Amino acid sequence: MTATPTIDLAAFRELQENAGVDFVKDLVGTFLEEAPAMFADLHAAFAAGEAERFRRAAHSLKSNGNTFGASAFAALARDLELAGLAQLKAQGGAPLAALEAAFATAAAALKDLAHA
């Protein structure tokens, strides 16, 4: 495996050791398949002003990020989870764009690690 600062390699390897390499490969695949729906839910909740739905979607993304050692992505999702919609709306959606960019980077790294 090649080192990538996007993923905490110690956390990822520990997950592989505890759950099995093949299971983690499947788990990564499932997360990458389901993430677009999570982001769609996040955006819909943001647009509708549904704070609890938004918080739940951000929480799910944060939890998945933490599971795989995608610390920077998880931290951004945590910030969204805790910030509240009024604060985010004042920022014009920039934090959502930052989260999506971090996800794209983390997703590419996870694909590489899961298939290494």
Sequence and secondary structure as in RCSB ss.txt:
>XXXX:A:sequence
MTATPTIDLAAFRELQENAGVDFVKDLVGTFLEEAPAMFADLHAAFAAGEAERFRRAAHSLKSNGNTFGASAFAA
LARDLELAGLAQLKAQGGAPLAALEAAFATAAAALKDLAHA
>XXXX:A:secstr
    TTS HHHHHHHHHHH HHHHHHHHHHHHHHHHHHHHHHHHHHHHT HHHHHHHHHHHHHHHHHHT HHHHH
HHHHHHHH HHHHHHTTTHHHHHHHHHHHHHHHHHHHHHT 
